[in-house]
Amino acid sequence: DSFNEFHLALADIDTVFLQSKKTGRWWMQLPDKQFIACSYKDYITASSNELPERWLRAQERP
């Protein structure tokens, strides 16, 4: 397994964060099940039950 997997309930939405064990990069799952690149700061924001700005911007895209 090449990722550390973290599960959070973000605004009542089950959200998965992945951290690459190889590169340390972070990824965040959107409600449509797609993953987008994010940062550790986004994970910390989400763990405080706040929606990260990156998550909100991704949701605004058509």
LUMDRENPA-382126 format. One record per residue (C-alpha): residue number from 1; x, y, z; residue in three letters. Coordinates in Angstrom, 2 decimals, padded with zeros to 5 digits. Example, Ala and Ser with C-alpha at 12.3 -4.5 7.8 and 13.67 -1.06 7.14 Angstrom:
> 1 / 012.30 / -004.50 / 007.80 / ALA
> 2 / 013.67 / -001.06 / 007.14 / SER
! end
This chain:
> 1 / 000.00 / 000.00 / 000.00 / ASP
> 2 / 001.57 / 003.27 / -001.07 / SER
> 3 / -000.80 / 005.64 / 000.74 / PHE
> 4 / -001.72 / 006.51 / 004.31 / ASN
> 5 / -005.52 / 006.79 / 004.34 / GLU
> 6 / -007.43 / 009.13 / 006.68 / PHE
> 7 / -011.23 / 009.19 / 006.96 / HIS
> 8 / -013.13 / 012.26 / 008.19 / LEU
> 9 / -016.77 / 013.26 / 008.36 / ALA
> 10 / -016.57 / 016.69 / 006.76 / LEU
> 11 / -019.85 / 018.61 / 006.94 / ALA
> 12 / -021.63 / 015.25 / 007.31 / ASP
> 13 / -019.90 / 013.97 / 004.16 / ILE
> 14 / -017.53 / 011.05 / 004.58 / ASP
> 15 / -014.28 / 012.30 / 003.11 / THR
> 16 / -011.04 / 010.43 / 002.50 / VAL
> 17 / -007.61 / 012.03 / 002.60 / PHE
> 18 / -004.62 / 010.17 / 001.20 / LEU
> 19 / -000.97 / 010.85 / 001.88 / GLN
> 20 / 001.59 / 009.32 / -000.44 / SER
> 21 / 004.13 / 007.31 / 001.53 / LYS
> 22 / 006.60 / 007.86 / -001.30 / LYS
> 23 / 006.32 / 011.63 / -001.88 / THR
> 24 / 004.40 / 012.91 / 001.16 / GLY
> 25 / 001.85 / 014.64 / -001.12 / ARG
> 26 / -001.77 / 014.87 / 000.04 / TRP
> 27 / -005.01 / 014.14 / -001.86 / TRP
> 28 / -008.62 / 014.86 / -000.87 / MET
> 29 / -011.72 / 013.03 / -002.09 / GLN
> 30 / -014.66 / 015.09 / -003.30 / LEU
> 31 / -018.31 / 013.97 / -002.98 / PRO
> 32 / -018.23 / 012.78 / -006.63 / ASP
> 33 / -015.44 / 010.37 / -005.53 / LYS
> 34 / -012.72 / 012.17 / -007.51 / GLN
> 35 / -009.47 / 012.99 / -005.75 / PHE
> 36 / -007.79 / 016.38 / -005.98 / ILE
> 37 / -004.34 / 017.41 / -004.80 / ALA
> 38 / -004.38 / 019.21 / -001.47 / CYS
> 39 / -002.08 / 020.10 / 001.40 / SER
> 40 / -001.55 / 018.95 / 004.96 / TYR
> 41 / -003.08 / 022.29 / 005.98 / LYS
> 42 / -006.30 / 021.31 / 004.14 / ASP
> 43 / -006.36 / 018.06 / 006.13 / TYR
> 44 / -005.90 / 019.95 / 009.42 / ILE
> 45 / -008.68 / 022.39 / 008.45 / THR
> 46 / -010.99 / 019.48 / 007.64 / ALA
> 47 / -010.12 / 017.71 / 010.89 / SER
> 48 / -011.45 / 020.82 / 012.69 / SER
> 49 / -014.73 / 020.23 / 010.81 / ASN
> 50 / -014.18 / 023.24 / 008.55 / GLU
> 51 / -014.44 / 023.01 / 004.77 / LEU
> 52 / -011.05 / 023.75 / 003.17 / PRO
> 53 / -011.07 / 026.56 / 000.60 / GLU
> 54 / -009.70 / 024.14 / -002.01 / ARG
> 55 / -012.68 / 021.78 / -001.41 / TRP
> 56 / -015.16 / 024.65 / -001.81 / LEU
> 57 / -013.52 / 025.88 / -005.04 / ARG
> 58 / -013.57 / 022.36 / -006.50 / ALA
> 59 / -017.28 / 022.04 / -005.71 / GLN
> 60 / -018.05 / 025.31 / -007.53 / GLU
> 61 / -016.66 / 023.98 / -010.83 / ARG
> 62 / -019.25 / 022.80 / -013.37 / PRO
! end
